[in-house]
Structure formats: C-alpha cells, structure tokens
C-alpha cells in the first residue's frame, strides 16, 4: 500500500469517508451519499489503496478473511485513523 501525503480527496471521496466514522455496509453508503454504484465502488477502492478506510465482511464467518472487489457490496467499511485525519485537514 502506498500512502501519498499530498493525495487530494475528490468531493465524492470526502463524502464517502465522512460516512465511515463507524462501520457501514455498502447499502448504507449508497443510501447515505446518493452516489451511483460505480462511483462508490471506484472511490472505495481508491480509499482502501491509500489506507484511508479498512474493510470488514458483513458475515461473521468471512470477517476480514479477504476482500473481493468484484463483490464489493458484501463488505462493510470504516475510516482508519489516517482517513479521519485526512478529512480533518481537507
């Protein structure tokens, strides 16, 4: 994972990150932001790659065992400490 100190969040990434102070399912992110599936999917992948959010499965048996970006709707997401700091400073 490469963390870019100068990475500037897009408006949709900021909105999504602000939704993730507590763990949220993909469905809650969709309803909370109003963004289409593709925008949320792309932004979540970017935020994960930059270390701004962490992933958890929605089922106990698969909790954090692996992340499958083809089935992004099966997981929950939460901002990391780095992600919370990023939204404080932007």
Buried (B, 14 or more C-beta within 10 A) or exposed (E): EEEEEEBEBEEBBBBBBBBBEEBBBBEBBBEBBEBEEEBBBBBBBBBBBBBBBBBBBBEEEEEEEEBEEEEBBBBBBBBBEEBBEBBEEE
